[in-house]
């Protein structure tokens, strides 16, 4: 546990999600658990948005800014990292519409398996 009170819980995934990560949002964020069920898992590659002022991030299927870097278990004070630039294996992440992909032009959605 860090001095700021954030918890980090490792959740082992079975596949590599990102081929390359070139940039993540600076500073990391706390997971906004509003409307989420504690104990549930959010998988890497889920579309996310974040607020620089509050340092909170949450899943977003309307106006995402990036993709969740690694699987997380929902809990209070969970830290998350958001990928802003890189290459993701599209077939290994939750479905993302073409409209949402267009909102994240710095991420390449590879069709490789």
Backbone torsions as a table, in degrees:
resi	resn	phi	psi	omega
1	UNK	NA	137.6	-177.9
2	UNK	-83.6	170.9	179.4
3	UNK	-66.0	-21.8	179.8
4	UNK	-84.3	-4.9	178.3
5	UNK	91.6	6.9	178.3
6	UNK	-75.5	143.8	175.2
7	UNK	-106.1	145.6	175.7
8	UNK	-125.5	118.3	179.4
9	UNK	-117.4	122.0	179.7
10	UNK	-77.5	130.3	175.5
11	UNK	-122.3	115.5	-174.4
12	UNK	-78.8	123.8	174.9
13	UNK	-95.9	161.5	-176.7
14	UNK	-101.9	-4.2	-177.7
15	UNK	-136.6	151.8	171.4
16	UNK	-77.0	127.7	-176.2
17	UNK	-95.2	-43.2	-176.2
18	UNK	-105.6	129.6	174.1
19	UNK	-76.7	-39.6	179.4
20	UNK	-147.1	138.1	171.3
21	UNK	-119.6	116.2	-177.9
22	UNK	-98.3	-27.2	-178.2
23	UNK	-158.6	136.7	171.1
24	UNK	-117.3	160.3	177.4
25	UNK	-63.3	131.0	-175.2
26	UNK	-65.2	138.1	171.4
27	UNK	91.4	-16.2	-177.4
28	UNK	70.8	167.7	-175.6
29	UNK	-141.4	158.5	171.7
30	UNK	-90.3	141.5	178.8
31	UNK	-72.6	125.4	174.8
32	UNK	-78.9	109.1	-174.7
33	UNK	-88.0	3.8	179.3
34	UNK	-57.5	122.8	178.4
35	UNK	79.4	0.1	179.2
36	UNK	-103.7	155.3	-179.2
37	UNK	-97.4	120.0	179.5
38	UNK	-60.5	139.0	-178.9
39	UNK	95.9	-21.1	176.6
40	UNK	-71.6	160.3	-179.8
41	UNK	-108.1	138.9	171.1
42	UNK	-110.4	125.8	-174.0
43	UNK	-86.1	151.3	177.1
44	UNK	-57.3	143.3	-180.0
45	UNK	93.1	-3.1	176.7
46	UNK	-69.0	138.5	178.3
47	UNK	-66.0	132.7	-176.1
48	UNK	-134.6	155.6	169.0
49	UNK	-126.7	166.4	179.8
50	UNK	-150.7	160.6	179.2
51	UNK	-119.0	115.9	-178.8
52	UNK	-62.2	-34.3	-176.5
53	UNK	-72.2	-43.8	-177.4
54	UNK	-91.2	-15.6	-176.6
55	UNK	62.9	31.6	176.7
56	UNK	-108.6	145.6	177.7
57	UNK	-132.1	150.5	-179.9
58	UNK	-153.1	157.0	175.2
59	UNK	-60.0	143.7	-176.4
60	UNK	-149.5	117.1	178.2
61	UNK	-103.4	19.5	179.0
62	UNK	-121.1	-44.9	-178.4
63	UNK	-145.5	62.7	-177.5
64	UNK	-69.6	153.8	177.0
65	UNK	-107.2	-14.4	-178.2
66	UNK	-176.0	-167.6	-178.0
67	UNK	-120.8	143.9	177.3
68	UNK	-62.3	130.8	-174.5
69	UNK	-72.1	-43.3	-177.5
70	UNK	-142.3	158.5	177.6
71	UNK	-57.0	142.7	175.4
72	UNK	-137.0	151.8	172.4
73	UNK	-100.1	130.7	-176.2
74	UNK	-68.7	124.5	178.2
75	UNK	-162.1	165.2	176.5
76	UNK	-63.8	143.6	175.7
77	UNK	60.0	32.3	176.1
78	UNK	-83.9	130.3	178.9
79	UNK	-93.1	146.7	179.7
80	UNK	-135.7	152.5	174.8
81	UNK	-117.5	139.3	-177.3
82	UNK	-115.1	124.6	178.4
83	UNK	-81.4	125.9	178.6
84	UNK	-101.7	-33.3	-179.6
85	UNK	-137.3	134.0	177.6
86	UNK	160.2	-169.0	179.0
87	UNK	-122.8	128.7	-179.1
88	UNK	-119.3	145.0	173.6
89	UNK	-79.8	103.2	-172.9
90	UNK	-58.6	-34.0	-177.5
91	UNK	-71.8	-9.6	-176.8
92	UNK	-105.7	2.2	-178.4
93	UNK	-117.7	166.2	174.7
94	UNK	-58.1	148.9	-177.9
95	UNK	-56.5	135.7	178.0
96	UNK	-130.8	127.8	-178.1
97	UNK	-69.3	160.6	177.0
98	UNK	-61.1	-34.4	178.4
99	UNK	-62.8	-41.6	179.3
100	UNK	-70.3	-38.5	177.3
101	UNK	-59.8	-37.2	179.8
102	UNK	-63.3	-25.3	178.6
103	UNK	-78.6	-10.0	-179.6
104	UNK	-124.8	66.1	-173.2
105	UNK	-66.6	-16.4	-178.7
106	UNK	-85.8	-2.9	179.1
107	UNK	-106.7	128.6	176.6
108	UNK	-94.2	127.2	-179.9
109	UNK	-99.3	94.2	-175.6
110	UNK	-76.2	141.0	177.3
111	UNK	-91.6	1.9	177.1
112	UNK	-63.2	152.2	178.5
113	UNK	-88.3	NA	NA
